[in-house]
Amino acid sequence: MFLRLAEQHRQFVRDLVMNLQALATVLERQGYLASCYTCGGQMNSASFMVSLGENHLIRFLVSDYGITWTEMRDDRELMKLEGAEAISQLQELANLVKYQIKPSENRLVLAKVSESVA
């Protein structure tokens, strides 16, 4: 049973890494500064970052050890989430792409996102 769960977790991480890479590409095409770096070809970890405006940065880290969402403004940490909460916040970011919100419009959207988490 535990071996099966370990393999499912590895597959989940790989899927999440692939989705982060795709999200970074789409965000870049829409005018955001975004990147997604992975270590090696196994897709078992990634560092995703996107700039949502002047001095406003989102960092999403995923690996076998955990999942973390960190939002920073002016080099200060505003919010840090882990696990399912981090993934939910990532969905809010994906909604920016889905609804084609331009970078200049994101301040209002992210204020709403931050309020929903608080």
Rosetta blueprint (number, residue, H / E / L):
1 M L
2 F H
3 L H
4 R H
5 L H
6 A H
7 E H
8 Q H
9 H H
10 R H
11 Q H
12 F H
13 V H
14 R H
15 D H
16 L H
17 V H
18 M H
19 N H
20 L H
21 Q H
22 A H
23 L H
24 A H
25 T H
26 V H
27 L H
28 E H
29 R H
30 Q L
31 G L
32 Y L
33 L E
34 A E
35 S E
36 C E
37 Y E
38 T E
39 C L
40 G L
41 G L
42 Q L
43 M L
44 N L
45 S E
46 A E
47 S E
48 F E
49 M E
50 V E
51 S E
52 L E
53 G E
54 E L
55 N L
56 H E
57 L E
58 I E
59 R E
60 F E
61 L E
62 V E
63 S E
64 D L
65 Y L
66 G E
67 I E
68 T E
69 W E
70 T E
71 E E
72 M E
73 R E
74 D L
75 D L
76 R E
77 E E
78 L E
79 M E
80 K E
81 L E
82 E E
83 G H
84 A H
85 E H
86 A H
87 I H
88 S H
89 Q H
90 L H
91 Q H
92 E H
93 L H
94 A H
95 N H
96 L H
97 V H
98 K H
99 Y L
100 Q L
101 I L
102 K L
103 P H
104 S H
105 E H
106 N H
107 R H
108 L H
109 V H
110 L H
111 A H
112 K H
113 V H
114 S H
115 E H
116 S H
117 V H
118 A L
